[in-house]
Amino acid sequence: MTDSLRWTKSSYSDNGGQCIEWAPEHAAATGEFKIRDSKDPHGPILALTRGAFAGLVEFARHHG
């Protein structure tokens, strides 16, 4: 299923290559927030809950 996901780069990724991508359509359809390192698209994928993803976004806002 991960091959068919459409990935979007984080808007917080403009910091010299430290980028993550997420699959918003998958999140909307399933409630599961998948994220990966944009530099390693075939590497590991994290699956987060809505609350964990919101916490990650909040952390990036304050520490990015």
Legacy VTK file of the C-alpha trace (Angstrom):
# vtk DataFile Version 3.0
C-alpha trace
ASCII
DATASET POLYDATA
POINTS 64 float
0.000 0.000 0.000
2.866 2.424 0.656
3.794 2.431 -3.061
0.380 3.862 -3.919
0.470 6.632 -1.310
0.721 10.227 -2.494
3.330 12.002 -0.380
3.478 15.726 0.427
6.540 17.487 1.785
6.049 19.263 5.089
5.721 23.047 4.908
8.234 23.148 7.780
10.912 21.497 5.633
12.694 24.592 4.349
15.642 24.213 6.724
18.532 22.832 4.718
17.304 19.376 3.794
15.852 18.114 7.094
12.545 17.160 5.491
9.655 14.874 6.216
6.757 13.917 3.990
3.299 12.756 4.923
0.404 11.100 3.120
-2.584 13.431 3.680
-5.082 11.492 1.554
-4.318 8.316 3.493
-4.756 10.214 6.764
-8.107 11.613 5.674
-9.351 8.182 4.587
-8.062 6.101 7.509
-7.144 8.400 10.411
-3.593 6.978 10.283
-0.891 9.589 9.687
2.058 8.109 7.802
5.329 10.051 7.668
8.756 9.369 6.159
12.119 10.998 5.535
11.977 12.718 2.145
15.643 11.877 1.509
14.943 8.134 1.916
11.614 7.385 0.202
12.203 3.635 0.437
13.156 3.775 4.100
10.995 3.316 7.177
7.548 4.845 7.501
6.089 5.906 10.819
2.350 5.502 11.386
1.011 8.014 13.904
-2.339 8.667 15.498
-4.014 12.023 14.942
-2.874 13.183 18.398
0.726 12.088 17.864
0.838 13.827 14.480
-0.587 17.004 15.996
2.104 16.817 18.688
4.810 16.457 16.036
3.500 19.497 14.142
3.364 21.506 17.377
6.929 20.493 18.224
8.108 21.565 14.729
6.421 24.954 15.132
8.232 25.673 18.377
11.601 24.014 17.741
12.073 24.270 13.982
LINES 1 65
64 0 1 2 3 4 5 6 7 8 9 10 11 12 13 14 15 16 17 18 19 20 21 22 23 24 25 26 27 28 29 30 31 32 33 34 35 36 37 38 39 40 41 42 43 44 45 46 47 48 49 50 51 52 53 54 55 56 57 58 59 60 61 62 63
